[in-house]
Amino acid sequence: MSARSALPPSSQIGVPIPSSQMAPESFQRQQVKKFYQRYRPVRPLPYELRDMIHVYIEEQLYSQAIPLILNTLIAGTDGTIDGRTLPAQVPPPQALAVVATLAVHPSWTNRSREPDNMKVANDALFLLKHVNSIIGAANADFNTAFKFMDKFDSRDRRRRTGDVTLDGDDDGKFQIEMANKGAIWNLAEDFWAVVGWAFNCSCQHPNRWERWRPWLEFMLDALEDDLEERVAAAEPLKKDGKEAAVNTLLSESLIAQYCLTVGDGRAGKRRVMRAILANGSKKDLDEFKEIWKNETKPPKQKKEDETIPRKKIDFEKDEYADYMDLEDSEEEDDLPSTPKATTSARQSRKRGRPSSATPDLDGEAEYSVSSDYGGGEAIQLRKRLIALLTQISFHYEHAFMEAEDCFDLVTEFIRPLPLDMFILFVSPPTPWLEPHSHASLCQNLLRPTISSEAPTYHADTMTQIEFEKHFLPYPANYTNYVENARVSLLVEALLRLLFRHSALTVNTSLKKKLDEGIKAREAKAKFGARKLVGVNAAEEEKAIKMLANSAARMRMVVQVAGSQQQ
């Protein structure tokens, strides 16, 4: 007999879905200890190595700079002194900023004709991942390396155009374009501008998404690890009542820094969510533009004089190669515009519209909206970003907003999503939020959608008793299949959470309320059924199937839970 079946049938009904803050104190101490031991201790690079790396990067010898940084980082990984791990040598943040730009720069990735350039870009990303896993964001000073230039600061504005003088304050800075006006940190307004453009690429520019996806994955790894480490380190400070130290520690996290740049107003917060859910529509492309000019274009074709063998110079035979040719020596790109490149064509390019004078390789692509929001990998990254926002709001509300307000904001943007996207956020195959946050999000999404007959519920926890009373037996507040399917999916998500965390007991009341809810939603949807056409008809047809499938899955969950309790 299982441990659960030994409990009285009613003892589980009042058990809430667990909160992330309800972990045993011993477990929390273990987590803190784990993070203190997670990264190697660090020490600065010797001057000679630092100077050598600086020279390599200034000379754009990235194929030599990156291996040197990596080798100095991993040296002594298995070594110890008196039982203590040998310190790792920290690369300068200015070098890491260049490496992070190099990893995604179009001239070294999708627009490059040289295979070696792509290898260098891949090596750059490989190095960044090792820096994060070996010494962590704080030790590597990612806050300095990955800082987007302040658009309101005059000095930062000069750096955006490369118009900066290297004085004493700029010790260690580079003068190459990759570190100044060509750097991602100078070109993009902030992190969220990059996020929005990257997700636009996931829907409209798959070749470019192949580079943005791994770059964004690395950034999310760094953001998540950094916040997790700081939250764990903050626990002992909280117990000692050192709130100021806790706030300082969390405010210096990378995700907090990126959230603080959007300002205090709600408009800035809504822009963050628009970036996370950007799907390549005309509106999204207008708001979140490409970072580098023409970065989605294919590599330039080799010119004829690059493919034809060069003529030899032989003065004795009066052979002067092509020096005496009458052709223009200017590069084609530097020639004046042809008459057909009219003002209207230029204006059309500015508006993002294809022009007959300047054919767009993507055709009408930017007017269409990707129904899958970039596919599974893009959806996973979107969910990780939303989870980060909820976490920083819970642990340090000053960076973004209070946790309750954050869930309201997420609800505002997730609720209108198409059903096939909606289900991935509310009832995904694998969890993406911790249980307490997932339950809160589902409740938030239900409040404006569920029938007005359902008793209002604003508590911070969820038990089976409250679930049966406030959510399980009720339909949507609308007479259509789409909204009733949304309510069913949300109710199903709460039922699964209770089951997954051993807070669900199968009894007569649960079975009765489950049947009532399934029948009520089906009846409410049929009552308002009407003939639809086009996109609405397709969405309605999808909703009919989802409503039936959700009902079948809920019955299956209850059946499995009941068999486990026997």
C-alpha positions in Angstrom: 0.0 0.0 0.0 1.4 3.4 -1.0 2.0 6.1 1.6 -0.7 8.2 0.0 -3.4 5.5 0.2 -2.7 5.2 3.9 -4.1 8.7 4.4 -7.8 9.2 5.2 -9.7 10.2 2.0 -10.4 13.7 3.1 -6.9 14.6 4.4 -5.5 15.7 1.1 -8.4 18.0 0.1 -7.1 21.0 2.0 -3.5 20.6 0.9 -2.4 23.6 -1.2 -0.3 23.6 -4.3 3.2 24.2 -2.9 4.9 27.6 -3.0 8.5 28.1 -3.9 8.9 29.8 -0.5 7.7 26.7 1.4 10.9 24.7 1.0 12.4 23.2 4.2 15.0 25.4 5.9 17.6 22.6 5.6 17.0 22.4 1.8 17.4 26.2 1.5 20.8 26.0 3.4 21.9 23.2 1.0 21.0 25.4 -2.0 23.0 28.3 -0.6 26.0 26.1 0.0 25.7 24.6 -3.5 25.9 28.1 -5.1 28.8 29.2 -2.9 30.7 26.1 -4.3 29.3 26.3 -7.8 31.9 28.6 -9.4 35.7 28.7 -9.2 37.4 31.5 -7.3 38.8 34.1 -9.6 41.9 36.4 -10.0 42.7 39.0 -12.6 44.7 38.1 -15.7 48.5 38.9 -15.5 49.3 42.1 -17.3 51.2 40.3 -20.1 48.3 38.1 -21.0 45.8 40.9 -20.7 48.0 43.0 -23.1 48.3 40.1 -25.5 44.6 39.6 -25.7 44.1 43.4 -26.2 46.5 43.4 -29.1 44.9 40.3 -30.7 41.4 42.0 -30.5 42.6 45.4 -31.7 44.2 43.6 -34.7 41.0 41.6 -35.2 42.9 38.4 -34.8 39.9 36.8 -33.1 40.9 33.2 -34.0 43.9 33.8 -31.8 42.3 35.9 -29.1 39.4 33.5 -28.3 41.5 30.3 -27.8 43.9 32.3 -25.6 41.1 33.6 -23.4 39.6 30.1 -23.1 42.9 28.4 -22.3 43.7 30.9 -19.5 40.1 30.4 -18.2 40.2 26.6 -17.9 43.8 26.3 -16.8 44.1 24.5 -13.5 40.4 23.3 -13.5 41.4 20.1 -11.8 44.1 21.6 -9.6 43.9 22.3 -5.8 46.0 24.0 -3.1 45.4 22.7 0.4 42.1 21.2 -0.8 41.0 24.5 -2.3 40.2 24.9 -6.0 42.7 26.9 -8.0 41.4 30.3 -9.0 40.4 30.9 -12.6 41.8 33.9 -14.5 39.1 36.4 -15.4 39.0 37.8 -18.9 38.4 41.6 -19.1 34.8 42.6 -19.5 35.7 44.7 -22.5 36.9 41.6 -24.3 33.8 39.7 -23.4 31.7 42.5 -24.8 33.5 42.1 -28.2 33.2 38.3 -28.1 29.4 38.5 -27.4 29.0 40.8 -30.4 31.2 38.6 -32.6 29.1 35.6 -31.8 26.0 37.0 -33.5 27.4 39.7 -35.9 26.1 39.2 -39.4 29.5 39.9 -41.0 30.9 36.8 -39.2 27.8 34.6 -39.5 25.0 34.6 -42.0 26.5 37.3 -44.3 30.0 35.9 -44.3 31.4 34.1 -47.3 34.3 32.7 -45.4 33.8 29.4 -43.5 36.5 30.4 -41.0 34.4 33.4 -39.9 31.5 31.1 -38.9 34.0 29.0 -36.9 35.2 32.1 -35.1 31.6 33.1 -34.2 30.9 29.6 -33.0 34.0 29.6 -30.9 33.0 33.0 -29.4 29.7 31.5 -28.2 31.5 28.4 -26.9 33.8 30.7 -24.9 30.9 32.7 -23.4 29.1 29.5 -22.2 32.3 28.4 -20.5 32.8 31.7 -18.8 29.2 31.5 -17.4 29.5 27.9 -16.2 33.0 28.2 -14.8 33.1 31.6 -13.0 29.5 32.9 -13.3 28.0 36.3 -14.3 29.1 38.2 -11.1 32.8 37.0 -11.3 33.0 37.7 -15.0 31.4 41.2 -14.5 28.7 40.6 -17.1 27.0 43.8 -15.8 29.9 45.8 -17.3 30.5 43.5 -20.3 26.8 43.3 -21.4 25.7 46.8 -20.6 23.6 48.6 -23.3 24.6 52.2 -23.8 22.3 54.7 -22.1 20.5 56.6 -24.8 20.1 59.6 -22.5 23.8 59.8 -21.6 25.9 62.1 -23.9 29.0 60.1 -23.5 27.2 56.9 -24.3 25.6 58.6 -27.3 29.1 59.4 -28.6 30.1 55.8 -28.1 27.2 54.7 -30.3 28.8 56.5 -33.2 32.4 55.7 -32.2 33.1 59.3 -31.5 34.9 58.8 -28.2 38.4 59.7 -27.0 40.3 57.0 -25.1 41.3 58.8 -21.9 42.1 57.5 -18.5 38.5 56.5 -17.8 38.5 54.3 -20.9 41.5 52.2 -19.9 41.2 48.8 -21.6 38.6 49.9 -24.2 39.1 49.0 -27.8 39.0 51.3 -30.7 37.8 48.8 -33.4 34.3 49.1 -34.8 33.2 45.8 -33.2 33.7 47.4 -29.8 32.1 50.8 -30.6 29.6 51.7 -33.3 29.3 48.2 -34.6 28.7 46.6 -31.1 25.4 45.2 -30.3 25.5 47.1 -26.9 25.8 50.4 -28.8 23.3 49.7 -31.7 20.4 48.3 -29.7 18.4 50.6 -27.4 18.3 47.9 -24.7 18.1 44.2 -24.1 14.4 44.1 -24.9 15.0 45.6 -28.4 17.3 42.7 -29.1 14.7 40.2 -27.7 11.9 41.7 -29.9 14.1 41.6 -33.1 15.3 38.1 -32.3 11.8 36.7 -32.0 10.8 38.6 -35.2 13.6 36.7 -36.9 12.2 33.4 -35.5 9.0 34.0 -37.5 10.3 35.8 -40.6 14.0 35.2 -41.0 14.9 31.6 -40.2 18.5 32.0 -41.4 19.1 34.8 -39.0 17.2 33.0 -36.2 19.9 30.3 -36.4 22.3 32.8 -34.9 20.0 34.7 -32.6 18.6 31.5 -31.0 21.9 30.2 -29.5 22.9 33.8 -28.5 19.6 34.3 -26.7 19.9 30.9 -25.1 23.3 31.8 -23.7 21.9 35.2 -22.4 19.0 33.4 -20.7 21.4 30.9 -19.1 23.4 33.8 -17.7 20.4 35.7 -16.5 18.8 32.7 -14.8 22.0 31.5 -13.2 22.9 34.9 -12.0 19.5 35.5 -10.4 19.4 32.0 -8.9 22.8 32.5 -7.3 21.9 35.8 -5.8 18.6 34.7 -4.5 20.3 31.8 -2.7 23.0 34.0 -1.3 20.3 36.5 -0.1 18.7 33.9 2.2 21.2 34.1 5.1 21.1 37.9 4.8 17.3 37.9 5.1 17.5 35.7 8.2 19.9 38.2 9.7 17.5 41.1 9.0 19.9 42.7 6.5 17.2 43.9 4.0 19.4 46.7 2.6 22.1 44.2 1.7 19.5 41.9 0.2 18.2 44.6 -2.0 21.7 45.6 -3.1 22.6 42.1 -4.0 19.4 41.5 -6.0 19.5 44.9 -7.7 22.9 44.1 -9.1 21.6 41.0 -10.9 21.7 41.2 -14.7 18.0 40.8 -15.2 17.3 43.6 -12.7 19.6 45.9 -14.6 17.8 45.1 -17.8 14.4 45.6 -16.2 15.4 48.9 -14.6 16.2 50.4 -18.0 12.5 50.3 -19.1 11.5 53.0 -16.5 8.7 53.1 -13.9 5.8 53.6 -16.3 3.5 50.8 -17.4 4.1 51.6 -21.0 7.7 50.5 -20.7 6.6 47.2 -19.0 4.1 46.5 -21.8 6.9 47.0 -24.3 8.9 44.3 -22.6 5.9 41.9 -23.0 5.5 42.9 -26.7 9.2 42.1 -27.2 8.8 38.7 -25.7 5.7 37.9 -27.8 6.9 39.5 -31.0 5.8 37.4 -33.9 7.0 39.1 -37.1 3.9 41.1 -37.8 4.1 44.4 -39.5 3.5 46.2 -36.2 6.3 44.1 -34.4 8.7 44.7 -37.2 8.1 48.4 -37.0 8.8 48.5 -33.3 11.6 46.0 -33.0 13.9 46.6 -36.0 17.1 44.9 -37.2 20.2 45.6 -35.1 22.7 45.8 -38.0 21.8 47.2 -41.4 20.8 44.5 -43.9 21.6 41.8 -41.4 19.0 39.4 -42.9 20.4 39.6 -46.4 22.5 36.7 -47.8 26.2 37.0 -48.4 27.3 39.3 -51.2 28.1 37.5 -54.4 31.7 37.4 -55.4 32.5 40.0 -58.1 33.7 38.8 -61.4 37.2 40.1 -60.8 37.4 37.9 -57.7 36.6 34.7 -59.6 38.7 35.3 -62.8 42.4 34.8 -62.3 44.4 38.0 -62.1 46.4 39.0 -65.2 50.1 39.0 -64.7 52.4 42.0 -65.0 55.3 41.6 -67.5 56.9 44.9 -68.6 59.1 43.2 -71.2 56.1 41.9 -73.0 54.0 45.0 -72.4 51.5 43.1 -70.2 50.2 45.5 -67.6 47.4 43.3 -66.1 44.3 45.4 -65.7 46.0 48.7 -65.0 45.4 49.9 -68.6 41.8 48.8 -68.8 39.2 51.4 -69.4 36.7 50.1 -66.9 35.8 52.1 -63.8 37.9 51.1 -60.8 35.3 52.1 -58.3 33.4 49.5 -56.5 29.8 48.9 -57.6 28.5 49.7 -54.1 30.1 53.1 -54.2 28.5 54.1 -57.6 25.7 56.7 -57.6 22.2 55.3 -57.5 20.6 54.3 -60.8 17.6 56.4 -61.9 15.1 53.6 -60.8 16.2 54.0 -57.2 13.8 56.8 -56.7 12.7 58.7 -53.6 9.5 56.7 -53.5 11.6 53.5 -53.4 13.7 54.8 -50.6 10.6 55.8 -48.6 9.2 52.4 -49.3 12.3 50.8 -47.8 12.0 53.0 -44.7 8.4 51.8 -44.2 9.6 48.2 -44.6 7.5 47.7 -47.7 8.9 45.9 -50.7 9.6 48.2 -53.7 9.6 47.3 -57.4 12.9 49.2 -57.6 14.4 47.3 -54.7 13.1 43.7 -54.7 12.8 42.2 -51.2 14.1 38.7 -50.9 11.4 38.1 -48.3 8.6 39.2 -50.6 5.4 39.7 -48.7 6.7 37.8 -45.7 6.6 40.8 -43.3 2.8 41.2 -43.8 2.1 37.7 -42.6 2.1 36.5 -39.0 3.7 33.2 -38.0 1.0 31.1 -36.4 3.5 29.1 -34.4 5.4 32.1 -33.0 8.7 30.7 -34.2 8.3 27.1 -33.3 9.0 25.1 -30.1 12.5 26.5 -29.4 11.2 30.1 -29.7 8.2 29.3 -27.5 10.5 27.8 -24.8 12.7 30.9 -24.8 9.7 33.2 -24.5 8.4 31.2 -21.5 11.8 31.4 -19.9 11.8 35.2 -20.2 8.3 35.5 -18.7 9.4 33.2 -15.8 12.4 35.5 -15.2 10.1 38.5 -15.0 7.9 36.8 -12.4 10.9 35.7 -10.4 12.5 39.1 -10.3 9.1 40.7 -9.4 8.7 38.2 -6.6 12.2 38.6 -5.1 12.9 42.3 -5.9 9.8 44.1 -7.0 11.7 47.5 -7.4 13.4 46.2 -10.6 10.2 45.6 -12.5 6.9 45.6 -10.6 5.1 43.8 -7.7 4.4 40.1 -8.4 0.7 40.5 -8.5 1.0 43.4 -11.1 3.4 41.2 -13.1 0.9 38.4 -13.3 -1.8 41.0 -14.4 0.6 42.2 -17.1 1.4 38.6 -18.3 -2.4 37.8 -18.3 -3.1 40.8 -20.5 -0.8 39.5 -23.2 -1.3 35.7 -23.0 -5.1 35.8 -22.8 -5.7 36.9 -26.5 -3.2 34.4 -27.9 -4.5 31.8 -30.5 -5.6 28.6 -28.7 -2.7 26.6 -30.0 -0.3 29.1 -28.4 -2.5 29.7 -25.4 -2.3 26.0 -24.4 1.5 26.0 -24.5 1.6 28.7 -21.8 -1.2 27.4 -19.5 -1.0 23.6 -19.9 2.4 22.8 -21.3 3.9 19.3 -21.5 6.6 20.2 -19.1 6.4 22.9 -16.3 8.0 26.3 -17.0 6.9 28.1 -13.8 7.2 26.9 -10.3 3.9 25.5 -9.0 2.8 28.5 -7.0 3.4 31.0 -9.9 1.7 28.6 -12.4 -1.4 28.4 -10.2 -1.5 32.2 -9.8 -1.2 32.8 -13.5 -4.1 30.3 -14.2 -6.3 32.0 -11.6 -5.5 35.4 -13.1 -6.4 34.2 -16.6 -9.6 32.7 -15.3 -10.9 35.8 -13.5 -11.9 37.9 -16.5 -13.1 34.8 -18.5 -15.0 32.5 -16.1 -18.7 32.8 -15.5 -19.9 35.6 -13.3 -21.7 33.0 -11.2 -18.4 31.6 -10.0 -17.6 33.0 -6.5 -14.7 35.4 -6.6 -11.4 34.0 -5.4 -8.3 36.1 -4.6 -6.4 34.0 -2.2 -2.7 33.3 -2.8 -2.9 29.5 -2.5 -4.9 26.8 -4.2 -6.4 23.8 -2.5 -8.9 21.2 -3.8 -11.7 22.6 -1.7 -11.2 26.1 -3.3 -10.7 24.6 -6.7 -14.1 22.7 -6.6 -15.9 25.8 -5.2 -14.6 28.5 -7.4 -13.5 27.0 -10.7 -14.2 23.4 -11.6 -18.0 23.4 -12.3 -18.2 26.7 -14.2 -18.3 27.6 -17.9 -16.9 30.8 -19.5 -18.7 34.1 -19.3 -19.1 34.0 -23.1 -21.3 31.9 -25.4 -18.7 30.5 -27.9 -16.4 27.6 -28.1 -13.1 29.6 -28.0 -13.6 31.2 -24.6 -15.1 28.0 -23.1 -12.1 26.1 -24.4 -9.8 28.6 -22.7 -11.7 28.1 -19.4 -11.4 24.3 -19.8 -7.7 24.5 -20.5 -7.1 26.6 -17.4 -9.3 24.4 -15.2 -7.4 21.4 -16.5 -4.0 23.1 -15.7 -5.1 23.6 -12.1 -6.3 20.0 -11.8 -3.0 18.8 -13.1 -1.1 21.0 -10.6 -3.1 19.5 -7.7 -2.5 16.0 -9.0 1.3 16.5 -9.7 1.9 17.8 -6.2 -0.1 15.2 -4.3 -2.9 17.7 -3.4 -5.7 15.9 -5.2 -8.0 13.3 -3.6 -10.6 11.6 -5.8 -14.0 11.6 -4.1 -17.7 11.9 -5.0 -17.6 15.7 -4.8 -14.7 16.0 -7.2 -16.3 13.7 -9.8 -19.6 15.4 -9.5 -18.2 18.9 -10.0 -16.0 17.7 -12.8 -19.0 16.4 -14.8 -20.9 19.6 -14.0 -18.2 21.7 -15.4 -17.6 19.7 -18.6 -21.4 19.7 -19.4 -21.8 23.4 -18.5 -18.9 24.5 -20.8 -20.2 22.4 -23.7 -23.8 23.7 -23.3 -22.6 27.3 -23.0 -20.5 27.0 -26.2 -23.3 25.3 -28.2 -25.9 28.0 -27.1 -24.0 30.7 -28.9 -22.8 28.6 -31.8 -23.1 30.4 -35.2 -21.9 30.1 -38.7 -18.4 31.7 -39.0 -16.1 32.1 -42.0 -12.3 32.5 -42.6 -10.0 32.7 -39.6 -12.8 32.8 -37.1 -14.2 29.6 -38.4 -10.8 27.9 -38.3 -10.3 29.0 -34.7 -13.8 27.9 -33.7 -13.2 24.5 -35.2 -10.0 24.2 -33.3 -11.8 25.2 -30.1 -14.4 22.5 -30.5 -11.7 19.8 -30.6 -9.7 21.4 -27.8 -12.8 21.5 -25.5 -13.5 17.8 -26.1 -9.9 16.8 -25.7 -9.5 18.8 -22.5 -12.5 17.2 -21.0 -11.2 13.7 -21.9 -7.8 14.5 -20.3 -9.3 15.8 -17.1 -11.4 12.6 -16.7 -8.2 10.6 -17.4 -6.3 12.5 -14.6 -9.1 11.8 -12.1 -9.1 8.1 -13.2 -5.3 7.8 -12.7 -5.4 9.6 -9.3 -8.2 7.4 -8.1 -6.4 4.2 -9.1 -3.3 5.4 -7.2 -5.4 5.9 -4.0 -6.8 2.4 -4.0 
